[in-house]
Amino acid sequence: MTTTRRTTSNRPTKATRRGVRPSVFGDTLVMAGHSMTVARRTPTTLLTATFMPAILLLTMTAGFAKIVNPDGSYADYANWVLPLLVMMGIMFSSINTGIAAHQDLKSGLHDRLRTLPIAQSAPLVGRIIGDAARNLVTVVVVVALGIALGFRFNTSIFAIIGFFLLPLVVGAGFAWLAVAVAARAATAESVESQLDAGLLVLSFLSTGFVPKHDLPGWAQPIAEVNPVSSVVQAMRALAHGGAVAGPLISSLAWSAALTTVFGVLAVRTYRRRASR
Amino acid sequence: MTPGRVATAPTARPSLPLDSALLCGRHLRLMSRRPASLAEVIVLPLAFTLLFFTVFQRTMARVGIDYAQYLIPSVIVQAVFFTALSTAVHAAEDAQGGLLQRLRCLPVARAAPYAGLLLAEVVSVVISMAVLIPVGMVLGFRFEAGFLAATGFVGVACLFALTLCAGYLALGLAARRPEGASAFGVLIYFPLLLLSNAFTTTEAFPDWLEPVVQNQPITRVIDALRALSTEGADLVRPVLVAIVWLVPLLMLLGLFATRSFGRMR
């Protein structure tokens, strides 16, 4: 329609201009759908988001329950370690987010989108929203398996909703980090190698696997300021009760900081790439 | 020299060792230029060593285990897995990119492309060990059983590397897509390594799982490596059990690799 009209008169009429005015909401949803479709069709992404945290929950519980707490049961350790494995599934999935973002830059899809009358923010924001949907799948899969192993909620419905939402909010911060890395990376491989080791350190040097007093002295302060520790503690409190305010506030602060810093960095790098 | 003479000259007859060495060199050069190889061979094994040691050292000491001594054989086995996973990817890339097909119409020994790849992967495992063993020694790992046992340690690790890489090579050739090969490879890696006594003890597993953990090949290989680095350990049984696992597996997986290589179009 629009093209035929444009060929008849070189200057677009008011009507066509209004017709192609981008809708931020609609465009973002379309782009979120795009990133979810790509994720669904990428075996590595499916594995990282579902199989990896699930097998880690099973094997860590089976192998380490009696070592970490000899008096506790396997179910006790499943209750203890589950939040960390949810976060590991989400953080390591963000690597795949970065790789997908990098592929869109390399393949020219991103450039093509920029020539279309869509909201400027839609490709990036849509990716982050599509990610959140994938991350929700991770939380649901891990919790479902956890319940089979003896994981239980004994808090109010609001706390349980918070338990499901918090990892998504923090996951968005990590997704921005991955997209910012991807925008600068030369190859998809280097996206992975830049993020992998750092995310491993964050996952391990936290209070996720063992209590803080079981870590060596030098690692305890690191675990204390580690955002993963805050999220894990907040999730434990949201599932089993206990002081929730402190870790919750620091998790949200971390998520806001990651989103702001890497969101700005990502948008800037994208703009610079586009102006080249 | 006329073209006809070159083709019939005795120098054009393929030599397996020479061609393998040449293609091994190609893979090593490629690996040295990709950041992912550096990550798989050095950075990730090192990160896992330091992180597992840091996080579980105190809890393992409580059950009476010197974790540095316990962990080094395990992280070497894990490093072999990382290398093997990349073998699948390299093989799939060569298959997809047409290099293997091209080599088949040249006067190159038939087995050389995959013998070369396997050789290169074993070299990268040796590099991993050359990094992990000194770091382990800083953490407290020792070859307590002497030089001969230490040589045996490296030998068993290399035999394991050869076996596992042959399996993943077959997987990579069968999958043909690097992405699929690596995804499928991870599906094998996680359960095999994590349901073993690599990072924890067999006794820590639930009773019904213990026999599985105890008797699977990865546990058997780690048992042999631990025996070869522990003073006064009974050597014969664990090493024999490991070899009895590895040699037939190597032959079987080598056969799979050869067959998927022959079946390629």
Interface residues (C-beta under 8 A of the other chain):
Chain A: T42 P43 T44 L46 L47 F51 M52 I55 L56 T59 M60 A62 G63 F64 A65 K66 I67 V68 P70 Y74 T187 E189 S190 E192 S193 D196 A197 L200 V201 F204 L205 F209 V210 D214 L215 P216 A219
Chain B: R34 P35 A36 L38 A39 V43 L44 A47 F48 L51 F52 T54 V55 F56 Q57 R58 T59 M60 R62 V63 E179 G180 S182 A183 F184 V186 L187 F190 P191 L194 L195 F199 T200 T201 E203 A204 F205 P206 L209
